[in-house]
């Protein structure tokens, strides 16, 4: 069985599912509302499959209000993915900061050497 983080990234890999999530970030919507922008290129059953993927990983929940079954965005899996990526962003940012500091010292040493030997660089 795949872990939740892998399921979230797999769900986010598809542009249709990302578009559905973008729409749900504006508020709850019915399946037909979510499907409408895609219907000229995709069938309703295909949209339903995309929604099932999003539901399975917990990004979308469906509720029942009489006959209406609104879909809602659940941000918790997105936060988990963001938290996971944040540690790597910090690592790379610190690595680039160290590289920048090193390059500044190398450049300063070259300028100092150049002045000692009468070179103008």
N, C-alpha and C positions, 0 to 999 in steps of 0.2 A: 504494500500500500504506500502511496506517495504521501509525503508530508504536506502540511497546509501551505507552507511557503512555496513549494514546487507547484502545487495546484494553482496558487494565486498567480505566479509568474506565467504559467501555461495559459491561464485564462486571459491574462493581459497581453499575451503575444498576438492575439487576433485583433485587427483594426475594427471589425464590426463590434466585438465585445467592448472595446475601449470606447467606441462611439455610444453604445448603449449606456455605459457607466457615466459618460459625460452628460448624457441626457438626464439620467437619474440624479446627478449631482445638483440639478435644478429643482428636484422635487419628485415625488412619486408619480408613476405613470402606469397605465394599463399596457398589456402586451400589445394590443393593436396600436396604441400610441407609439410605443417603442419600435414597432415593426414598420410603421408608415414610411419613414425616409428610405427604407431598404426594399420596399415591395416591387419596384420596377426591375431590380437586379436579383432579388432573392425571394423565395417562397416563405409563407408564414411558418410552415413546419421547420424551415432552416433557422428562422429567428428564434423559434421555441427551443431548438437544440442549443443555440448560443446562450439563451437564458438559463437552460438547465446546467450548462457548464458553470455559469456565473453563480447559480444557486448552490451547486455542489461544493464550490470552494468558499462559499459564505459571503461573497461580494454582494449578492442580491437576495432579498427575502421577499416572498409573496405573502400578502395577508388577505383576509376575506372580509369584505364589507358588503353584505347582502349579495347581490349578483356580481358586484365588481371585485376583481382580484388585483389590487394595485401592487406594483413592484416597488421596492425601496432599496436604496443603496445602503450597504453596511460597510462602514469605513474601517472596521477593525482589521481585516486582512490587509488592507492598503497600508495601515500604520505598521503592521508587522513587516511588510516588504520594505517600507521606507526606513524603518529602524535597522533592518539588515543591511541595506545599501549605505546607510549613514556611516557605519563603521569603516567601510571601504573608502568613502569620500574623505573621511578624516585622515586615513592612512595616506592616501595620495596627496592630499593637501599638505600634510606634514612633510612628505617626501619631496614635493616640489619646493617647499620653503627651504629645506636643507640644501637642495640643489642650487637654488637661487643664492643662498648665502655663500656656498662654496664657489660658485662662478664669480661672485663679487670679490672674494678674496684672491682668486686666481687673476682676475683682471687688474686688481690693485697691485699685485706683485709684479705683473708684466709692466705696468706703468712705472713702478718704482725702479725696476731693472733698466728700463729704457732710459730713464733720466740719469742713472748712474753711469751708463755707457755712452751718454751723449746722443742717444737716439731720441727722436721725437715721434712718439706714437700716440 
